[in-house]
Amino acid sequence: MGRALIAEAFGTFLLTFAGLGALVLARLGLLPEVAAAALTPGLVVLTMIYALGDVSGAHINPVVTLAFALRGAFPWRLVLLYWGAQFAAAVVAGLLILSFAHIPQPTERLPAAGATLLDAACTAVLLVVILGAAHQNAKLKPAAGLAVGAAVTLDHFLTSSVSGVAMNPAKVFGPALVSGRLADAWPHLLGPVAGSLAALLLTWAIRGPLNREEQEAASGNHGQG
């Protein structure tokens, strides 16, 4: 379990740090905006699934952990441990960026309600892909990282010009906390939670109940113990 928590912390740290770092480079004109907003998180998620999936399930996102737990694929007694590792790692990533650069504020051209709904919709799409890939883990495991990374990239590519869609509360919480903008971040904290619930309903409607493959995908090698 200790290895799984280290894996979750490392993956979430890298996702948050790379995403913020790419936005800093984009604001300096050193990286295309679309690469910073869409390609960077997609590539990080893709690589972390292959690097860490067998250790922790490579959730690196609190709503992924929540969805797997609500689905019955992941034990509830481990949820708070995973969340602690994920949120703490995102705070550390935010502090590290803040030590040498201003934390960039995401683009937000929508009212709060619209930003919440958009983040919920994108999160639902992402989690339907994640849960669907997990349901077919034996067959799709070699390509799971590609499918999930592509979903992350597509969601960001379609939305980054109008909203700071995150699909990941930890990735929002850490930078917002250390930069003093936590009160403004609620649409991107609430939206992913709502989207995860919608994804669970969609997954049940499309695939039915939990299967053994989802449990294996959700937990990596540390299993249910």
GICORTA-V177312 format. One record per pair of residues at least 6 apart in sequence whose C-alpha atoms are under 8 Angstrom apart, sorted by the first residue. I is the first residue (numbers start at 0). J is the second residue. D is the distance in whole Angstrom. If there is no record, write none. Layout:
BEGIN
i=(I & I)
j=(J & J)
d=(D & D)
END
This chain:
BEGIN
i=(0 & 2 & 2 & 3 & 3 & 3 & 4 & 4 & 4 & 4 & 5 & 6 & 6 & 6 & 6 & 7 & 7 & 7 & 7 & 7 & 7 & 7 & 8 & 8 & 8 & 8 & 8 & 9 & 10 & 10 & 10 & 10 & 11 & 11 & 11 & 11 & 11 & 11 & 11 & 12 & 12 & 12 & 12 & 12 & 13 & 13 & 14 & 14 & 14 & 14 & 14 & 15 & 15 & 15 & 15 & 16 & 16 & 16 & 16 & 16 & 17 & 17 & 17 & 18 & 18 & 18 & 18 & 19 & 19 & 19 & 19 & 20 & 21 & 21 & 21 & 21 & 21 & 22 & 22 & 22 & 22 & 23 & 23 & 23 & 23 & 24 & 24 & 25 & 25 & 25 & 26 & 26 & 33 & 33 & 36 & 36 & 36 & 37 & 37 & 37 & 37 & 37 & 37 & 37 & 38 & 38 & 40 & 40 & 40 & 41 & 41 & 41 & 41 & 41 & 41 & 42 & 42 & 43 & 44 & 44 & 44 & 44 & 45 & 45 & 45 & 45 & 45 & 46 & 47 & 48 & 48 & 48 & 48 & 49 & 51 & 52 & 52 & 53 & 53 & 53 & 54 & 54 & 54 & 54 & 55 & 55 & 55 & 55 & 55 & 56 & 56 & 56 & 56 & 57 & 57 & 58 & 58 & 59 & 60 & 60 & 60 & 60 & 60 & 61 & 61 & 61 & 61 & 61 & 61 & 62 & 62 & 62 & 62 & 62 & 63 & 63 & 64 & 64 & 64 & 64 & 65 & 65 & 66 & 66 & 66 & 66 & 67 & 67 & 67 & 68 & 68 & 68 & 69 & 70 & 70 & 71 & 71 & 72 & 72 & 72 & 72 & 72 & 72 & 73 & 73 & 73 & 73 & 74 & 85 & 86 & 86 & 86 & 86 & 87 & 88 & 89 & 89 & 89 & 89 & 89 & 90 & 90 & 90 & 90 & 90 & 91 & 92 & 92 & 93 & 93 & 93 & 93 & 94 & 94 & 96 & 97 & 97 & 102 & 102 & 105 & 105 & 106 & 106 & 106 & 106 & 106 & 107 & 107 & 107 & 107 & 108 & 108 & 109 & 109 & 111 & 112 & 114 & 114 & 114 & 114 & 114 & 114 & 115 & 115 & 115 & 115 & 116 & 117 & 117 & 118 & 118 & 118 & 118 & 118 & 118 & 118 & 118 & 119 & 119 & 119 & 119 & 119 & 119 & 119 & 119 & 120 & 121 & 121 & 121 & 121 & 122 & 122 & 122 & 122 & 122 & 122 & 122 & 123 & 123 & 123 & 123 & 123 & 123 & 124 & 124 & 125 & 125 & 125 & 125 & 125 & 126 & 126 & 127 & 127 & 127 & 127 & 128 & 128 & 128 & 129 & 129 & 130 & 130 & 131 & 131 & 132 & 132 & 132 & 132 & 133 & 133 & 133 & 133 & 133 & 133 & 133 & 134 & 134 & 134 & 134 & 134 & 135 & 135 & 136 & 136 & 136 & 136 & 136 & 137 & 155 & 158 & 163 & 164 & 165 & 165 & 165 & 166 & 166 & 166 & 167 & 167 & 167 & 168 & 168 & 168 & 168 & 171 & 171 & 171 & 172 & 172 & 172 & 175 & 175 & 214 & 215)
j=(221 & 54 & 55 & 54 & 55 & 221 & 55 & 80 & 81 & 84 & 84 & 51 & 54 & 55 & 57 & 55 & 57 & 58 & 59 & 81 & 84 & 85 & 59 & 84 & 85 & 87 & 88 & 88 & 47 & 51 & 57 & 59 & 59 & 60 & 85 & 88 & 89 & 169 & 170 & 85 & 88 & 89 & 91 & 92 & 43 & 92 & 40 & 43 & 44 & 59 & 170 & 89 & 92 & 93 & 170 & 89 & 92 & 93 & 95 & 96 & 39 & 40 & 43 & 35 & 36 & 39 & 40 & 93 & 96 & 102 & 103 & 96 & 30 & 34 & 35 & 36 & 39 & 32 & 35 & 36 & 103 & 100 & 101 & 102 & 103 & 30 & 35 & 31 & 32 & 35 & 32 & 103 & 156 & 159 & 155 & 156 & 159 & 151 & 152 & 153 & 154 & 155 & 156 & 159 & 152 & 156 & 148 & 151 & 152 & 147 & 148 & 149 & 150 & 151 & 152 & 148 & 152 & 148 & 144 & 147 & 148 & 151 & 144 & 145 & 147 & 148 & 149 & 144 & 57 & 56 & 57 & 143 & 144 & 144 & 57 & 216 & 219 & 218 & 219 & 220 & 218 & 219 & 220 & 221 & 217 & 218 & 219 & 220 & 221 & 216 & 217 & 218 & 219 & 217 & 219 & 64 & 217 & 85 & 85 & 167 & 168 & 169 & 170 & 81 & 82 & 85 & 167 & 168 & 169 & 167 & 168 & 191 & 192 & 195 & 126 & 195 & 73 & 78 & 81 & 82 & 78 & 195 & 126 & 195 & 196 & 199 & 73 & 130 & 217 & 74 & 75 & 78 & 199 & 199 & 209 & 209 & 214 & 209 & 213 & 214 & 215 & 217 & 218 & 214 & 217 & 218 & 223 & 223 & 169 & 169 & 170 & 172 & 173 & 173 & 173 & 169 & 170 & 172 & 173 & 174 & 172 & 173 & 174 & 176 & 177 & 173 & 173 & 174 & 102 & 173 & 174 & 177 & 174 & 177 & 102 & 177 & 178 & 174 & 178 & 162 & 163 & 159 & 160 & 161 & 162 & 163 & 114 & 161 & 162 & 163 & 161 & 162 & 161 & 162 & 186 & 186 & 162 & 163 & 164 & 186 & 187 & 190 & 186 & 187 & 189 & 190 & 190 & 164 & 190 & 164 & 165 & 166 & 186 & 187 & 190 & 191 & 194 & 166 & 189 & 190 & 191 & 192 & 193 & 194 & 195 & 194 & 154 & 164 & 166 & 194 & 166 & 167 & 190 & 191 & 194 & 195 & 198 & 191 & 194 & 195 & 196 & 197 & 198 & 150 & 198 & 147 & 150 & 151 & 154 & 166 & 195 & 198 & 198 & 199 & 201 & 202 & 146 & 147 & 150 & 143 & 147 & 202 & 213 & 202 & 206 & 139 & 140 & 143 & 146 & 139 & 140 & 212 & 213 & 214 & 216 & 217 & 209 & 210 & 211 & 212 & 213 & 212 & 213 & 143 & 212 & 213 & 215 & 216 & 212 & 164 & 164 & 187 & 187 & 171 & 187 & 191 & 187 & 190 & 191 & 187 & 188 & 191 & 187 & 188 & 189 & 191 & 184 & 187 & 188 & 181 & 184 & 188 & 181 & 184 & 222 & 222)
d=(6 & 7 & 8 & 5 & 4 & 7 & 7 & 7 & 6 & 6 & 7 & 6 & 7 & 6 & 7 & 7 & 6 & 7 & 5 & 7 & 6 & 6 & 7 & 5 & 5 & 7 & 5 & 7 & 6 & 8 & 7 & 6 & 5 & 7 & 6 & 6 & 6 & 8 & 7 & 8 & 5 & 5 & 7 & 6 & 7 & 8 & 6 & 6 & 7 & 8 & 8 & 6 & 6 & 7 & 5 & 8 & 5 & 7 & 8 & 7 & 7 & 7 & 8 & 7 & 7 & 6 & 6 & 8 & 7 & 7 & 7 & 7 & 7 & 8 & 5 & 8 & 7 & 7 & 5 & 7 & 7 & 8 & 8 & 7 & 6 & 6 & 8 & 6 & 5 & 6 & 8 & 8 & 7 & 8 & 6 & 7 & 6 & 7 & 5 & 7 & 8 & 5 & 5 & 7 & 6 & 8 & 8 & 7 & 7 & 8 & 4 & 6 & 8 & 5 & 5 & 6 & 8 & 8 & 7 & 7 & 6 & 8 & 5 & 6 & 7 & 5 & 8 & 7 & 7 & 8 & 5 & 8 & 5 & 6 & 5 & 8 & 6 & 8 & 4 & 5 & 8 & 5 & 5 & 7 & 8 & 6 & 5 & 7 & 7 & 6 & 5 & 5 & 4 & 8 & 8 & 6 & 8 & 6 & 7 & 5 & 7 & 7 & 8 & 8 & 6 & 7 & 7 & 7 & 7 & 7 & 7 & 7 & 6 & 6 & 7 & 8 & 7 & 7 & 7 & 8 & 7 & 8 & 8 & 6 & 7 & 7 & 5 & 8 & 6 & 6 & 6 & 7 & 8 & 7 & 7 & 7 & 8 & 7 & 6 & 4 & 8 & 6 & 8 & 6 & 6 & 7 & 7 & 7 & 6 & 5 & 8 & 7 & 7 & 8 & 8 & 6 & 6 & 7 & 5 & 7 & 7 & 4 & 6 & 7 & 7 & 7 & 7 & 8 & 8 & 6 & 4 & 6 & 7 & 6 & 7 & 8 & 8 & 7 & 7 & 7 & 5 & 7 & 7 & 6 & 5 & 5 & 8 & 6 & 4 & 6 & 5 & 6 & 7 & 6 & 6 & 7 & 6 & 8 & 7 & 6 & 7 & 8 & 4 & 6 & 7 & 5 & 6 & 7 & 7 & 5 & 7 & 6 & 8 & 6 & 5 & 6 & 7 & 7 & 8 & 4 & 5 & 7 & 6 & 4 & 7 & 6 & 6 & 8 & 7 & 7 & 5 & 8 & 8 & 5 & 5 & 6 & 8 & 8 & 4 & 6 & 8 & 6 & 5 & 8 & 7 & 7 & 6 & 7 & 8 & 8 & 7 & 6 & 5 & 8 & 7 & 6 & 7 & 6 & 7 & 8 & 6 & 7 & 7 & 7 & 8 & 6 & 7 & 6 & 8 & 8 & 8 & 6 & 5 & 8 & 5 & 7 & 8 & 7 & 8 & 6 & 5 & 7 & 8 & 8 & 5 & 7 & 8 & 6 & 7 & 7 & 7 & 8 & 7 & 7 & 6 & 8 & 7 & 8 & 5 & 8 & 8 & 6 & 7 & 5 & 8 & 7 & 7 & 7 & 7 & 7 & 7 & 7 & 5 & 7 & 8 & 7)
END
